[in-house]
Amino acid sequence: MINQEEVLVPQPRLGTTVYVTTLIIMMTVQWMTLDMYLPALPVLKTEFGASEALLNISLNSDLFACAIGTLIGGTISDKYGRNPIMIIGLILAGVPLLAAGFSRGVWFLTIMRGLSGLGGGFALTVAAAIVRDSFKGRTFQLVTTLTQAAAVIGPLFAPAIGAFLIEYLSWRWIFFLEAAAILLTLIPFFIAAETWPKEKRQVDNVLQATIQAFDIARDSKYLCFIGWAMILTIPLWAYIGVCSYVYYEYFGVSNLQYAILYAAGTLVSFSAPFMYMFLTKATGTKKTAVIAILMTGVAAILFGTIGHVNPVLFLVAMVPVYLVEGIVRTLGTVEVLNRYHDEAGSASAVNGFGLLIISVPGTAIATMGWSSFITGIAVITGACAVCAALLWIHGRKFVE
């Protein structure tokens, strides 16, 4: 699977395969912390007496802080190395989740999830930089695809685990389990070889690293390219923001049914990074980007026509959205890190920030006063297809 000739930084203690597996597990656990929480939203709505909009803040606090964490973590890792920032990030991600399990109100929960998200952002962006440091060529593309697929492996099982814990213990055990899992993934990074040694660090201080990140962000072609990717991920974030209400309150499904439906959707999403590999090889990067825009338009039509009928058809309408999100996230990561190879930390930071910060308006817009949440998702998805097409006109110039 891994071409040793394309390995730039060996891992003598862990081995390359174990190291890649460690990164995948770590990223899987990080993404689980979002989706495992979703089945608890209707429960917390009753227990805390909070509205959907207020609970949405507790959801967004993690996403917003994670976006900030990616911007900070990747940038400072160019100065201090990957392993120290990864270790700090995982500690910061795990400990607040333990505290969140003792929450007595929505605001304390929101703050703890925010702190955890900040640490998670450190870990996710440093992981992307580690992959860029460690591999080249097709192996880099393959490992990036595998680590991006980790964003789906966690969500595949997370709602079922969350629903099980709520059913037989309580929602608090969701956070206890998440904290334990994150802190366990910390251990291998104490013995892993540093992938960005001192002799490669071209920045003298954090300010210089920050300026380097802003230099990347000022490229107009890059801005249109990353804007295209951000816009096409909004429909998935809109779905995440309201899916528990749609399934539980609109369609009246049980905890088990919800877990099965959500897992089925994320199973489709799991194939998306590998679809990216197939499409880019068969048609090229630019045509793959156009296909993603067209698929988003198809999803909008499906939401508006069959999405209201029953939960299964609602899930069918989600299939193109799941696929597009995985395709553009992988495509964006590969293209940006290939372009800015020597500034992988800063490039990963800017890229990760953009793809995560869009989650905040994405989930917020979905909870606005729509006639139904499904109608809202249909309108949002259609608008995103149009906006992405306009951005791609200039953003395609970023892709060589």
Buried (B, 14 or more C-beta within 10 A) or exposed (E): EBEEEBBEBEBEEBEBEEBBBBBBBBBBBBBBBBBBBBBBBBBBBEBBEBEBEBBBBBBBBBBBBBBBBBBBBBBBBBBBBBBBBBBBBBBBBBBBBBBBBEBEEBBBBBBBBBBBBBBBBBBBBBBBBBBBBBBBEEBBBBBBBBBBBBBBBBBBBBBBBBBBBBEEEBBBBBBBBBBEBBBBBBEBBEEBBBBBEEEBBEBEEBEBBBEBBEEBBEBEBBBBBBBBBBBBBBBBBBBBBBBBBBBBBBBEBEBEBBBBBBBBBBBBBBBBBBBBBEBBEEEEBBEBBBBBBEBBBBBBBBBBEBBBEEBEBBBBBBBBBBBBBBBBBBBBBBBBBBBBEEBBBBBBBBBBBBBBBBBBBBBBBBBEEBEEBBBBBBBBBBBBBBBBBBBBEBBBBBBE
